[in-house]
Amino acid sequence: MVRNAEETRSKLVHAAYEQMHAHGYQGLRVDQVLKQTQLQKGAFYHHFSSKIQLGYAVVEEEIEALLESVWLNQIRLMNNPVKEIPELLETFSERATPLMKEHGCPLNNLAQEMSNLDEGFNQRIKTSFELWINTLAEKLEEAKTKKFIRNDINSQVVSRFIIAIIEGCISINKVEKTNKQFTAGISQLRLYLLSLKP
């Protein structure tokens, strides 16, 4: 019985994630989630008290898992960030889901849509970005000990800058539907990172 309850909840959250990624939180409709999952309203209210609680679960479970698989796991495996950070963008399409390729980064999309409208969303989005920033900053600190970058580099600042470039490339790519932004971003990011070497 517990397994069925967990499976039901997972179905609801995943269906909501797909709708939110395509249409935003404000375009999310619970009746469409129920239709997609072939579940009844009772199943929804057994797990969530409201639509916004479902939205929070999407950030905490689906979007954070996507962040892990697309970016954080790759960052943790890096040896030389100067060489390997541009490769994150070069290989993005290999790791990105079809929804990401079509609709962009769900974390960034939600930040644009909901950060100023709901504090619960704002805090969850902030937590996800901080995890990404801190994971990359830790890898940059490690790179100092290996003499890949200079000791005077502020790893937090560099991490924030790099993530801003990545998110910008994904957002513009979503609009243009070409690789022009990725090509520009990769070439300039590679030059920037070379300037950090000792």
C-alpha positions in Angstrom: 0.0 0.0 0.0 2.9 2.4 0.9 4.5 1.6 -2.5 1.3 2.5 -4.3 0.9 5.8 -2.4 4.5 6.7 -3.3 4.0 5.8 -6.9 0.8 7.8 -7.1 2.6 10.9 -5.6 5.5 10.5 -8.0 3.2 10.3 -11.0 1.5 13.5 -9.8 4.8 15.4 -9.3 6.2 14.2 -12.6 3.1 15.2 -14.6 3.1 18.6 -12.9 6.8 19.0 -13.7 6.1 18.4 -17.4 3.3 20.9 -17.5 5.2 23.5 -15.5 8.3 23.2 -17.8 6.1 23.7 -20.9 3.6 26.2 -19.6 5.0 27.7 -16.3 3.5 27.4 -12.8 0.7 29.7 -13.7 -0.2 27.5 -16.7 -0.2 24.4 -14.5 -3.7 23.0 -14.2 -4.5 20.3 -11.6 -7.3 18.9 -13.7 -4.8 18.3 -16.6 -2.4 16.6 -14.2 -5.2 14.3 -13.1 -6.2 13.6 -16.7 -2.6 12.9 -17.7 -2.0 10.5 -14.8 -5.6 9.0 -14.9 -6.0 9.7 -11.2 -8.9 11.1 -9.2 -9.0 14.4 -7.2 -9.0 12.3 -4.0 -5.5 11.0 -4.9 -4.3 14.6 -5.4 -5.7 15.9 -2.1 -4.3 12.8 -0.3 -0.8 14.0 -1.1 -1.1 17.8 -1.6 -3.3 20.4 0.1 -3.1 22.8 -2.8 -1.6 23.5 -6.2 1.2 25.5 -4.8 2.3 22.6 -2.6 2.5 20.5 -5.7 4.6 23.3 -7.3 7.0 23.3 -4.4 7.3 19.5 -4.7 8.2 19.9 -8.4 11.1 22.2 -7.5 12.4 20.1 -4.6 12.1 16.7 -6.4 12.0 17.0 -10.2 14.0 20.2 -10.9 16.7 19.5 -8.2 17.1 16.0 -9.7 17.5 17.5 -13.1 20.0 20.0 -11.8 22.0 17.1 -10.4 22.0 15.0 -13.6 22.6 17.8 -16.1 25.2 19.9 -14.2 26.2 18.9 -10.6 27.3 15.4 -11.3 29.4 16.6 -14.2 31.0 19.3 -12.1 31.9 16.9 -9.3 33.8 14.7 -11.8 35.9 17.5 -13.1 39.7 17.4 -12.7 40.7 20.6 -14.6 37.8 23.2 -14.7 39.7 25.5 -17.0 39.5 22.8 -19.7 36.3 21.1 -18.7 33.9 23.9 -17.9 33.4 24.9 -21.6 32.8 21.2 -22.3 29.7 21.4 -20.1 28.2 23.7 -22.7 29.6 21.7 -25.6 27.9 18.5 -24.3 24.7 20.1 -22.9 22.5 18.6 -25.7 23.7 15.1 -24.8 22.5 15.5 -21.2 19.5 17.7 -21.7 16.0 16.2 -21.7 13.7 16.9 -24.7 11.8 19.4 -22.5 15.0 21.3 -21.7 15.9 21.4 -25.4 12.5 22.9 -26.3 11.7 25.0 -23.3 15.0 25.9 -21.7 16.1 25.6 -18.1 13.1 25.0 -15.8 14.9 26.5 -12.8 15.7 29.7 -14.7 12.2 29.8 -16.2 10.6 29.5 -12.8 12.9 32.1 -11.3 11.7 34.6 -14.0 8.1 33.7 -13.4 7.7 33.2 -9.7 10.5 34.6 -7.6 8.8 37.9 -7.1 5.3 36.4 -6.7 5.8 33.8 -4.0 8.3 33.6 -1.2 8.0 29.8 -1.0 9.1 29.5 -4.6 11.7 32.1 -4.2 13.4 30.3 -1.3 13.4 26.9 -3.1 14.7 28.4 -6.3 17.4 30.3 -4.4 18.4 27.1 -2.6 18.8 25.3 -6.0 20.9 28.1 -7.4 23.1 28.2 -4.3 23.7 24.5 -4.5 24.9 24.9 -8.1 27.0 27.9 -7.3 28.6 26.3 -4.3 29.3 23.0 -6.1 31.2 24.8 -8.8 33.0 27.1 -6.4 34.2 24.1 -4.4 35.6 22.6 -7.6 37.3 25.9 -8.4 38.9 26.0 -4.9 40.1 22.5 -5.5 41.6 23.7 -8.9 43.7 26.2 -6.9 45.5 23.4 -5.1 46.2 21.7 -8.4 47.6 25.0 -9.8 45.0 25.1 -12.6 43.9 28.6 -11.5 45.5 31.4 -9.5 45.1 31.6 -5.7 43.8 35.2 -5.9 40.7 34.1 -7.8 37.4 34.5 -5.9 35.8 31.2 -6.6 32.3 32.3 -5.6 32.3 35.3 -7.9 33.7 33.2 -10.8 31.2 30.5 -10.2 28.3 33.0 -10.3 29.6 34.5 -13.5 30.0 31.1 -15.3 26.5 30.0 -14.3 25.1 33.2 -15.5 26.8 32.6 -18.9 25.4 29.0 -19.0 21.8 30.1 -18.2 22.0 33.0 -20.7 23.2 30.7 -23.4 20.3 28.3 -22.7 17.7 31.1 -22.6 18.8 32.7 -25.9 19.1 29.3 -27.6 15.5 28.6 -26.6 14.4 31.7 -28.5 16.7 31.4 -31.5 16.5 27.6 -32.0 20.1 27.6 -33.2 23.5 26.9 -31.7 24.8 30.4 -32.3 24.7 31.4 -28.6 26.3 28.2 -27.5 29.1 28.7 -30.0 29.7 32.2 -28.8 29.4 31.4 -25.2 31.8 28.4 -25.4 34.5 30.4 -27.3 34.4 33.4 -24.9 34.1 31.2 -21.8 37.2 29.3 -22.9 39.2 32.6 -23.2 38.0 33.9 -19.9 39.0 30.7 -18.1 42.4 30.8 -19.7 42.9 34.2 -18.1 42.5 32.6 -14.6 45.5 30.3 -15.1 48.6 31.0 -13.0 
